[in-house]
Amino acid sequence: MFDRLFMPALTFTLLIAGFAAFSAEVVQGHPTQTSVAQLERVVVSAPREQLPSPVARAEAELPATIVVR
């Protein structure tokens, strides 16, 4: 019984509070001018480190499957 009354009342309250907050923001909100700043272009250059990459070996054994009963 408590859930049947509480959840709709809570939903209605949250709906009204959200609408009030939205309408207050619309009424008080003044359009602000945004300033656009154009920054200098930056170019970063550095030598690339050659990391050793793993190489597949053809003579590697295939993985074995072990079945346990």
C-alpha positions in Angstrom: 0.0 0.0 0.0 2.8 2.4 0.9 4.5 1.8 -2.5 1.3 2.6 -4.4 1.1 6.1 -2.8 4.8 6.9 -2.4 6.1 6.3 -5.9 3.5 8.4 -7.7 3.9 11.2 -5.1 7.7 11.1 -5.5 7.5 11.1 -9.3 5.0 14.0 -9.3 7.2 16.0 -6.9 10.3 15.4 -8.9 8.5 16.3 -12.1 7.3 19.6 -10.6 10.7 20.4 -9.1 12.4 19.8 -12.4 9.9 21.9 -14.3 10.4 24.7 -11.7 14.2 24.6 -12.0 14.0 24.6 -15.8 11.6 27.5 -15.9 13.6 29.5 -13.3 16.7 29.0 -15.5 14.9 30.1 -18.6 13.6 33.2 -16.9 16.9 34.2 -15.3 19.2 33.1 -18.1 20.7 36.0 -20.1 22.4 35.3 -23.4 26.1 35.6 -22.7 28.6 36.4 -25.4 31.2 33.8 -25.9 34.7 34.9 -26.7 36.7 32.9 -29.2 40.5 32.9 -28.8 42.7 31.6 -31.6 45.9 30.1 -30.2 49.2 29.7 -32.0 49.8 26.5 -33.8 52.2 24.1 -32.1 54.2 21.5 -33.9 55.9 18.8 -31.9 58.6 16.8 -33.5 60.7 14.1 -31.9 62.6 11.0 -33.0 60.5 7.8 -32.7 62.0 5.1 -30.5 62.3 1.8 -32.3 60.9 -0.7 -29.8 61.7 -4.4 -30.5 58.6 -6.0 -31.9 57.8 -9.6 -31.3 58.4 -11.8 -34.3 56.5 -15.0 -34.9 58.6 -18.1 -35.3 57.6 -20.7 -37.8 59.1 -23.6 -35.8 57.0 -22.9 -32.7 55.0 -25.8 -31.5 51.2 -25.8 -31.7 49.4 -25.4 -28.4 48.4 -28.7 -26.9 44.9 -29.5 -25.6 44.6 -31.5 -22.4 41.3 -33.2 -21.7 40.6 -34.3 -18.1 37.7 -36.5 -17.2 
